[in-house]
Amino acid sequence: MMSRNKMSPFRKDSLVLVAITALIFSQTWRTAMTDEGGMRLPKNVLPVSYEIQLLPIIEEGNFTTPGFVEIVVDCIETTSAISMNSADISIDESSIMISDIASQEPIGVMNLMVEDDRQIITIELDSQLMSGRQYKISMNFVAVLNDELRGFYRSTYEENGETKYLAVTQFSAPDARRSFPCFDEPNMKAVFTIKLGRKLSMSSNSNMPKIKTEPIQGMADYVWDYYQTTVKMSSYLVGMMVSEFTGVPSESELNRVPFTIWTRPSLTNLTKYAGNIAPQILKYFEYFTQIDYPLPKVDIAAIPDFAAGAMENWGHINFREADLLIDEQRSSEVAKQRVAEVTGHELGHMWFGNLVTHDWWSLVWLKEGFARYVQYIGTDSVEPGFQMDEQFGVATLQSVFRVDSLESSRPLDFDVNNSASLNTLFDVVVYDKGASIVRMMANFLGPETFRRSMTRYLHSRAYANAVQDDLWRAVQEQIEIDGLVLPATVKTIMDPWTNKMGYPLITVTRNYDGTSGGTISQSRFLLRKSTNSTDSIVYRWWVPLTFTADFSLPQKSIWISDKEDSIPLPDLSATDDEWVLFNVGQVGYYRVSYDDTNYGLILQQLATDHTVISAKNRAQLLDDTLTIARANIVPYEKALDLTKYLALERDYAPWTAAANALDFIDIMLYGYPDFNEWKVYLSDLVVPLYQYVGFDEGTRDTHLFIYTRTHAIHWACTKLEIDDCVQHANQVYASWMTNVITENDISPNLLRLISCSAIANGSDPEWNFGYQKYLASTLANEKIDLLKAMTCTKETDIIYHMLEMMINETSGIRLQDANTLFSSIAANPVGHGVALDFLATRWDEVNAYFSGYVGFGGSSMPGLFRSLCDRVNTNEQLAELTKLRDDHLDVLGSSKTVNQGLELAQSNVQWVEQHYSEVITWLKNQKMSSASTTISPNYVVMVTLCGVLSMFFKT
């Protein structure tokens, strides 16, 4: 190992030793006075190719990366200055060289101007670069191998009692500029030839296969790894890793493209599942797109410290360990599905994002929305038993509805004006709304026209960039080829969905005069309308409406345009005594409200035989109606009447929608005098489900049946504290604590719930045991389950201790998991106030600890603040939260995440003022015996018999 003063940046043509310390500290920086030019680079020169040479020094006391870069550029407009991106890089100004490629003539460098705020450097020249000519730019530099989970950074893990380091990249969005000076914009594509230095004891990886390895002259035990030149791509997709990892080749028979899973040596036994499904998903996407994966290999790496779930570097995909590695005996069904979904998402990016890239970050939905959509179909291709389509509505569409119903939401096409804010674009709107409108479009196009239009789109913009109109143009061409008839062009239909925030509420008002007709109207749905809004946008959309009165028959469809507030519907194909349901399968991105009579007919059907209505639409009914009631559009009495049938509900999707909606009411009523009335009502709904699914698993349990059990046990054990459930959980945990059983004897699907219940009902011994198991676990997804369980404690001293652990790097809680710890404590009824007080009183320490950590979604502090907002249900809490924001406007003031959280907190307090009495009155009027008079006795017998038979077959 060579000492620090012998480490150096390297010229391509020769090894020139330069003292790093002198380079870092003697540099004279010039910063710009203003940010008048914004964050965008001029287009006067554009990159053609990069040769990058990096030597990450991975040792205590010298985490730096000396480097050299040579960039060939096309001069588009005559200029005497070259602007590039650079952040936290020390550039050796004397090493900068510019030359005309054709004439080999050097161009003199007058000055290097550094604008730290804009993350831009400008090389000022003593003569002009001429339009139409190519030039070469080269320079030496030293970058920091930081611990901020961005750029080229360092990650750590323990092995045999020794701390191990690795260097790995996370360049989105956009942090390639922290590793080497570059044109770090997605539409400035180029090819990259990479050369990585490493110790002989380590290995390196990059986007392309390795060509050769050579010793580094003058540096014993160090070598250079040379890599093939990449395809044309954006800088944020460059991937590099230097580590002591072990590569495990996939044994799949589908390996037309070699797959290798890279991980720390002790975890290689956890790579089998990912290595099996990844080639299958890739093969499916090749079929779906009709475009072969263009690179010669796929490396997939499990990174101990990683800000995102994964990152789609072309040919070298980085994953968080919990999202790639599973033990098929000890990992839960949730963890297994998560690995499949994230794998599908990242492999989908090989086409949507890598092959065709968004023109600018404002259009990042073109990659993330499509990747979120295809992760469902990719996962379904390898795991049809997961029933991914059944999950889409409750997991993705209903999730984004909550944010997109706020005045502080944003359109899909939304720009930011500084580099620091780019990561805030990676939010639920981009991912989940993007995926939801793609799914809606796929539905009205039909599966084959949609698939062919995607192939056309990808072919038309391959190795280039796209804007929305490129997508709409390709889809429209395919529509015309296929002879599909739509009421308007696809651009006309789809632009309002991407250019406007929010979504419509469709109101159905039927005629009950024997004509089978009615009126359909649309308006923007808002949870809470501001009285002083200055928004002048007209919120109307082209809405593809579907409806049915019989799920055994083909659905009907009609459109309402963005020019129409309402339309007549002559024929609903239903008699006056038959219900009608809109948004079949909840494929459309809209909510639905009905007239009183139709609601009554739906309630009657649910009470008689709820299975006549599809599970996806039962989930839609629950989510739509309970949310619409929050906005004072339907009476809460009607929405709560809808929940009564849940005593008979057994399916996953409806219970997921119900659990989310009921959890909101649970939070709003918590701490108020009549809260017990609510718990009694919930118990009457949950206990039948708990008895049906049982506490213990059966060998024949399906994937979604296991998911449904987790709902039942979560409510029965941790929220309602049903004796049978709590006793079961406590007995299992006590047996674990006394070594009667081990964690291998506990179902991985129940480990978190059992631990949560026992820790919530215990004290120090139960919590300490959970913490020790957390520290000892080597299985990343198990560690997350145990970390969440630890936050279930009701002991305020322990909660405060955990918050202190969050900002203590020796606690064993990784930086990437700190937000999970804080948000889980904030969701704990006892922990919420402790977390709010901790953030307010220890702000400086928390902010300092998280400074520099900018993952997907932006900096950490707005995210921590946001997690405090959901449980606010008093004016006093709202005042504390508002004061916290006002006290730290420098960090929180401009954050959309913070604004959305405060708007939700305000709507919560407004709910208590408007609906508390209404809900409590309804609860006091309920006699569960009255439910039996509205539910068919034969149907009750049938459901009970099914439950008994199910339990019999499970055993």
ZIRA-V139400 format. One record per residue. PHI is phi in radians with two decimals (NA if undefined). BURIAL is 1 if it has 24 or more other C-alpha atoms within 12 Angstrom, else 0. Layout:
# ZIRA-V139400
PHI:BURIAL + PHI:BURIAL
This chain:
# ZIRA-V139400
NA:0 + -1.65:0 + -1.20:0 + -1.07:1 + -1.28:0 + -1.83:0 + -1.44:1 + -2.65:1 + -1.31:1 + -2.12:1 + -1.30:1 + -1.10:0 + -1.49:0 + -2.77:0 + -1.60:0 + -1.96:0 + -1.31:0 + -2.32:1 + -1.22:0 + -1.09:1 + -1.07:0 + -1.14:0 + -1.16:1 + -1.24:1 + -1.70:0 + -1.69:0 + -1.12:0 + -1.72:0 + -1.73:0 + -2.10:0 + -1.82:0 + -1.30:0 + -1.38:0 + -2.40:0 + -1.97:0 + -1.07:0 + -1.44:0 + 1.23:0 + -1.71:1 + -1.51:1 + -1.44:1 + -1.19:1 + -1.78:0 + -1.29:1 + -2.29:1 + -2.29:1 + -1.28:1 + -1.94:1 + -2.66:1 + -2.15:1 + -2.04:1 + -2.06:1 + -2.22:1 + -2.29:1 + -2.23:1 + -1.19:1 + -1.63:1 + -1.85:1 + -2.66:1 + -0.93:0 + 1.53:0 + -2.65:1 + -1.53:1 + -2.31:1 + -2.30:1 + -1.11:1 + -2.68:1 + -2.47:1 + -2.34:1 + -2.24:1 + -2.14:1 + -1.60:1 + -2.20:1 + -1.62:1 + -1.51:1 + -1.57:0 + -2.31:0 + -0.98:0 + -2.71:1 + -2.03:1 + -2.59:1 + -2.13:1 + -1.87:1 + -2.42:1 + -1.71:1 + -2.77:1 + -2.50:1 + 1.00:1 + -2.09:1 + -1.65:1 + -1.75:1 + -1.37:1 + -1.03:1 + -1.23:0 + -1.56:1 + -1.18:1 + -2.32:1 + -2.18:1 + -2.54:1 + -1.38:1 + -1.14:0 + -1.19:0 + -1.65:0 + 1.13:0 + -1.32:0 + -1.31:0 + -1.94:1 + -1.20:1 + -1.76:1 + -1.57:0 + -2.85:1 + -2.04:1 + -1.75:1 + -1.99:1 + -1.98:1 + -1.08:1 + -1.08:1 + -1.56:1 + 0.99:1 + -2.26:1 + -1.95:1 + -2.21:1 + -1.61:1 + -1.60:1 + -1.87:1 + -1.60:0 + -2.62:0 + -1.55:1 + -1.50:1 + -1.72:1 + -0.98:0 + 1.61:0 + -1.91:1 + -1.80:1 + -2.34:1 + -2.06:1 + -2.04:1 + -2.51:1 + -2.92:1 + -1.69:1 + -2.82:1 + -2.29:1 + -1.80:1 + -1.65:1 + -1.50:1 + -1.37:1 + -2.02:1 + -1.77:1 + 1.10:1 + -2.60:1 + 1.24:1 + -1.62:1 + -2.18:1 + -1.89:1 + -2.18:1 + -2.32:1 + -2.75:1 + -1.78:0 + -2.51:0 + 0.94:0 + 1.35:0 + -2.00:0 + -1.37:0 + -1.92:1 + -2.06:1 + -2.46:1 + -1.92:1 + -2.60:1 + -1.82:1 + -2.50:1 + -1.79:1 + -1.87:1 + -2.22:1 + -1.75:1 + -2.22:1 + -1.06:1 + -1.09:1 + -1.51:1 + -1.85:1 + -2.73:1 + -1.06:1 + -2.83:1 + -1.65:1 + -1.64:1 + -2.19:1 + -1.07:1 + -1.61:1 + -1.87:1 + -1.33:1 + -2.78:1 + -1.80:1 + -2.21:1 + -1.95:1 + -2.00:1 + -2.29:1 + -1.97:1 + -1.65:1 + -2.78:1 + -1.25:1 + -1.06:0 + -1.33:0 + -1.98:1 + -2.27:1 + -2.28:1 + -2.44:1 + -2.66:1 + -1.05:1 + -1.96:1 + -1.15:1 + -1.34:1 + -1.64:0 + -2.79:0 + -2.29:0 + -2.36:0 + -1.14:0 + -1.55:1 + -1.07:0 + 1.44:0 + -2.30:1 + -1.05:0 + 1.22:0 + -2.09:1 + -2.38:1 + -1.75:1 + -1.84:1 + -1.80:1 + -2.07:1 + -1.02:1 + -1.21:1 + -1.29:1 + -1.26:1 + -1.20:1 + -2.77:1 + -1.42:1 + -1.09:1 + -1.22:1 + -1.66:1 + -1.15:1 + -2.21:1 + -2.55:1 + -2.69:1 + -2.19:1 + -2.78:1 + -1.87:1 + -1.20:1 + -1.90:1 + -1.70:1 + -1.97:1 + -1.15:1 + -1.19:1 + -1.68:0 + -1.08:1 + -1.31:0 + -1.60:0 + -1.30:1 + -1.08:0 + -1.88:1 + -1.10:1 + -1.96:1 + -2.32:1 + -1.72:1 + -1.87:1 + -2.73:1 + -1.04:1 + -0.95:0 + -1.26:0 + -2.00:1 + -1.10:1 + -1.24:1 + -1.77:1 + -1.70:1 + -1.08:1 + -1.10:1 + -1.09:1 + -1.13:1 + -1.42:1 + -1.45:1 + -1.03:1 + -1.09:1 + -1.15:1 + -1.16:1 + -1.05:1 + -1.08:1 + -1.11:1 + -1.18:1 + -1.11:1 + -1.15:0 + -1.06:1 + -1.57:1 + 1.04:0 + -2.30:1 + -1.20:0 + -1.04:1 + -1.57:1 + -1.70:1 + -1.46:1 + -2.83:1 + -2.31:1 + -1.74:1 + -2.21:1 + -2.02:1 + -1.70:1 + -1.75:1 + -1.05:1 + -2.07:1 + -2.61:1 + -1.24:1 + -1.63:1 + -1.24:1 + -2.91:1 + -2.46:1 + -1.50:1 + -0.80:1 + -1.16:1 + 1.54:1 + -2.51:1 + -1.63:1 + -1.72:1 + -2.14:1 + -1.19:1 + -0.94:1 + -1.12:1 + -1.76:1 + -2.32:1 + -1.82:1 + -2.42:1 + -1.71:1 + -1.20:1 + -1.69:0 + -1.93:1 + -1.69:1 + -1.32:1 + -1.09:1 + -1.08:1 + -1.13:1 + -1.10:1 + -1.13:1 + -1.05:1 + -1.08:1 + -1.11:1 + -1.17:1 + -1.16:1 + -1.07:1 + -1.08:1 + -1.08:1 + -1.22:1 + -1.21:1 + -1.06:1 + -1.11:1 + -1.01:1 + -1.79:1 + -1.59:1 + 2.32:1 + -1.58:1 + -1.15:1 + -2.08:1 + -2.00:1 + -0.95:1 + -1.20:1 + -2.60:1 + -1.10:1 + -1.07:1 + -1.88:1 + -1.09:1 + -1.10:1 + -1.11:1 + -1.77:1 + -1.32:1 + -1.12:1 + -1.21:1 + -1.13:1 + -1.09:1 + -1.15:1 + -1.28:1 + -1.10:1 + -1.19:1 + -1.31:1 + -1.15:1 + -1.12:1 + -1.09:1 + -1.18:1 + -1.88:1 + -2.35:1 + -1.06:0 + -1.19:0 + -1.27:1 + 0.91:1 + -1.10:1 + -1.14:1 + -1.16:1 + -1.59:1 + -0.99:1 + -1.05:1 + -1.43:1 + -1.60:1 + -2.06:1 + -1.16:1 + -1.17:1 + -1.12:1 + -1.33:1 + -0.90:1 + -1.13:1 + -1.37:1 + -1.35:1 + -1.69:1 + -1.77:1 + -1.14:1 + -1.63:1 + -1.20:1 + -2.62:1 + -1.23:1 + -1.10:1 + -1.55:1 + -2.53:1 + -1.75:1 + -2.18:1 + -2.03:0 + -2.68:1 + -1.08:1 + -1.10:1 + -1.58:1 + -1.03:1 + -1.16:1 + -1.21:1 + -1.24:1 + -1.51:1 + -2.15:1 + -1.12:1 + -1.14:1 + -1.03:1 + -1.30:1 + -1.50:1 + -1.20:1 + -0.95:1 + -1.12:1 + -1.19:1 + -1.34:1 + -1.13:1 + -1.09:1 + -1.09:1 + -1.12:1 + -1.03:1 + -1.22:1 + -1.40:1 + -1.41:1 + 1.62:0 + -1.07:0 + -1.32:0 + -1.11:1 + -1.09:1 + -1.09:1 + -1.15:1 + -1.21:1 + -1.18:1 + -1.06:1 + -1.11:1 + -1.06:1 + -1.16:1 + -1.12:1 + -1.20:1 + -2.14:1 + -1.04:1 + 1.07:1 + -2.32:1 + -2.07:1 + -2.40:1 + -1.98:1 + -0.99:1 + -1.10:1 + -1.12:1 + -1.14:1 + -1.09:1 + -1.11:1 + -1.14:1 + -1.12:1 + -1.09:1 + -1.06:1 + -1.21:1 + -1.02:1 + -1.21:0 + -1.12:0 + -1.41:0 + 1.26:0 + -1.35:0 + -1.87:0 + -2.07:1 + -1.28:0 + -2.79:0 + -1.14:1 + -1.13:1 + -1.12:1 + -1.06:1 + -1.24:1 + -1.56:1 + -0.94:1 + -1.05:1 + -1.27:1 + -1.77:1 + -1.60:1 + -2.02:1 + -1.42:1 + 1.50:1 + -2.78:1 + -1.54:1 + -1.73:1 + -1.66:1 + -1.85:1 + -1.87:1 + -2.08:1 + -1.58:1 + -1.68:1 + -1.92:0 + -2.22:0 + 1.48:0 + -1.59:0 + 1.08:1 + -1.97:0 + 3.08:1 + -2.22:1 + -2.03:1 + -2.28:1 + -2.25:1 + -2.73:1 + -1.21:1 + -1.55:1 + -2.26:1 + -1.14:1 + -2.61:1 + -1.70:0 + -1.33:0 + -1.40:0 + -2.07:0 + -1.16:0 + -1.90:0 + -1.22:0 + -1.79:0 + -1.21:0 + -1.52:0 + -1.65:1 + -2.37:1 + -2.37:1 + -1.41:1 + -2.00:1 + -1.42:1 + -1.54:1 + -2.17:1 + -2.70:1 + -2.74:1 + -2.06:1 + -2.77:1 + -1.27:1 + -1.50:0 + -1.94:0 + -1.03:0 + -1.24:0 + -1.71:1 + -2.56:1 + -2.79:1 + -1.95:1 + -2.06:1 + -1.64:1 + -1.35:1 + -1.79:0 + -2.05:0 + -1.37:1 + -2.69:1 + -2.45:1 + -1.41:0 + -2.17:1 + -1.13:0 + -2.42:1 + -1.66:1 + 0.99:1 + -2.55:1 + -1.34:0 + -1.07:0 + -1.79:0 + -1.96:1 + -1.28:1 + -2.26:1 + -2.14:1 + -1.81:1 + 1.17:1 + -1.07:1 + 1.29:1 + 0.82:1 + -1.50:1 + -1.37:1 + -1.58:1 + -2.78:1 + -1.76:1 + -2.32:1 + -2.17:1 + -2.12:1 + -1.29:1 + -1.02:0 + -1.14:0 + -1.16:1 + -1.02:1 + -1.08:0 + -1.16:1 + -1.15:1 + -1.05:1 + -1.11:1 + -1.15:1 + -1.08:1 + -1.27:1 + -1.48:1 + -2.79:1 + -1.19:1 + -1.23:1 + -1.11:0 + -1.61:1 + -1.07:1 + -1.05:1 + -1.13:1 + -1.40:1 + -1.15:1 + -1.10:1 + -1.11:1 + -1.01:1 + -1.13:1 + -1.17:1 + -1.05:1 + -1.20:1 + -1.20:1 + -1.35:1 + -1.09:1 + -1.10:1 + -1.03:1 + -1.63:1 + 1.14:1 + -1.64:1 + -2.19:1 + -1.14:1 + -1.07:1 + -0.98:1 + -1.18:1 + -1.13:1 + -1.24:1 + -1.01:1 + -1.11:1 + -1.33:1 + -1.08:1 + -1.19:1 + -1.05:1 + -1.06:1 + -1.88:1 + -1.36:1 + -2.26:1 + -1.64:1 + -1.14:1 + -1.07:1 + -1.06:1 + -1.24:1 + -1.18:1 + -1.09:1 + -1.12:1 + -1.05:1 + -1.12:1 + -1.24:1 + -1.24:1 + -1.10:1 + -1.06:1 + -1.11:1 + -1.00:1 + -1.16:1 + -1.17:1 + -1.55:1 + -1.04:1 + 1.54:0 + -1.69:0 + -1.02:0 + -1.73:0 + -1.03:1 + -1.13:0 + -1.00:1 + -1.20:1 + -1.11:1 + -1.11:1 + -1.12:1 + -1.07:1 + -1.05:1 + -1.13:1 + -1.51:1 + -1.42:1 + -0.99:1 + -1.03:1 + -1.17:1 + -1.06:1 + -1.15:1 + -1.23:1 + -1.43:1 + 1.31:1 + -1.39:1 + -1.62:1 + -1.40:1 + -2.01:0 + -1.20:0 + -1.75:0 + -1.08:0 + -1.44:0 + -0.99:1 + -1.31:1 + -1.14:1 + -1.11:1 + -1.05:1 + -1.14:1 + -1.07:1 + -1.10:1 + -1.03:1 + -1.09:1 + -1.28:1 + -1.01:1 + -1.25:1 + -1.18:1 + -1.49:1 + -1.69:1 + -1.80:1 + -1.79:1 + 0.92:1 + -1.15:1 + -0.94:0 + -1.04:0 + -1.21:1 + -1.08:1 + -1.12:0 + -1.01:1 + -1.10:1 + -1.12:1 + -1.15:0 + -1.14:1 + -1.16:1 + -1.11:1 + -1.13:0 + -1.18:1 + -1.11:1 + -1.70:0 + 1.13:0 + -1.19:0 + -2.29:0 + -2.03:0 + -1.06:1 + -1.19:0 + -1.59:0 + -1.78:1 + -1.00:1 + -1.07:1 + -1.30:1 + -1.96:1 + -0.98:1 + -1.14:1 + -1.19:1 + -1.10:1 + -1.13:1 + -1.05:1 + -1.12:1 + -1.17:1 + -1.20:1 + -1.13:1 + -1.69:1 + -1.96:1 + -2.52:0 + -0.97:0 + -1.03:0 + -1.15:1 + -1.19:1 + -1.06:1 + -1.09:1 + -1.07:1 + -1.15:1 + -1.13:0 + -1.16:1 + -1.07:1 + -1.12:1 + -1.40:0 + -1.17:1 + -1.83:1 + -1.75:1 + -1.04:1 + -1.22:1 + -1.19:1 + -1.06:1 + -1.12:1 + -1.05:1 + -1.22:1 + -1.10:1 + -1.10:1 + -1.11:1 + -1.05:1 + -1.38:1 + -1.41:1 + -1.00:1 + -1.81:1 + -1.49:1 + -1.13:1 + -1.12:0 + -1.18:1 + -1.05:1 + -1.12:1 + -1.08:1 + -1.10:1 + -1.15:1 + -1.20:1 + -1.10:1 + -1.02:1 + -1.89:1 + -2.07:0 + -1.21:0 + -1.66:0 + -1.35:0 + 1.62:1 + -1.70:1 + -1.23:1 + -0.96:1 + -1.14:1 + -1.75:1 + -1.10:1 + -1.13:1 + -1.06:1 + -1.06:1 + -1.15:1 + -1.16:1 + -1.21:1 + -1.14:1 + -1.12:1 + -1.44:1 + -1.35:1 + -0.94:1 + -1.37:1 + -1.37:1 + -1.01:1 + -1.14:1 + -1.14:1 + -1.14:1 + -1.11:1 + -1.15:1 + -1.10:1 + -1.14:1 + -1.21:1 + -1.55:0 + -2.02:0 + -0.94:1 + -1.05:0 + -1.17:0 + -1.14:1 + -1.08:1 + -1.14:0 + -1.12:1 + -1.61:1 + -1.03:1 + 1.59:1 + -1.43:1 + -2.13:1 + -1.72:1 + -1.04:1 + 1.79:1 + 1.79:1 + -1.22:1 + -1.28:1 + -1.04:1 + -1.04:1 + -1.17:1 + -1.11:1 + -1.05:1 + -1.05:1 + -1.21:1 + -1.45:1 + -1.41:1 + -1.17:1 + -1.63:1 + -1.21:1 + -2.50:1 + -2.37:1 + -1.11:0 + -1.14:0 + -1.12:1 + -1.09:1 + -1.13:0 + -1.09:1 + -1.14:1 + -1.13:1 + -1.11:0 + -1.05:1 + -1.11:1 + -1.13:0 + -1.23:0 + -2.33:1 + -1.07:0 + -1.10:0 + -1.78:1 + -1.85:1 + -1.04:0 + -1.74:0 + -1.39:1 + -1.17:1 + -1.04:1 + -1.16:1 + -1.07:1 + -1.15:1 + -1.10:1 + -1.13:1 + -1.11:1 + -1.13:1 + -1.09:1 + -1.11:1 + -1.19:1 + -1.09:1 + -1.12:1 + -1.09:1 + -1.05:1 + -1.04:1 + -1.15:0 + -1.64:0 + -2.11:1 + -0.99:1 + -1.09:0 + -1.07:1 + -1.21:1 + -1.15:1 + -1.05:0 + -1.06:1 + -1.07:1 + -1.22:0 + -1.49:0 + -1.49:0 + -2.14:0 + -1.04:0 + -1.10:0 + -1.19:0 + -1.12:1 + -1.18:0 + -1.41:0 + -1.85:0 + -1.95:1 + -0.96:0 + -1.03:0 + -1.09:0 + -1.22:1 + -1.08:1 + -1.06:0 + -1.06:0 + -1.11:1 + -1.10:0 + -1.08:0 + -1.06:0 + -1.14:1 + -1.10:0 + -1.09:0 + -1.08:1 + -1.12:0 + -1.12:0 + -1.21:0 + -1.13:0 + -1.50:0
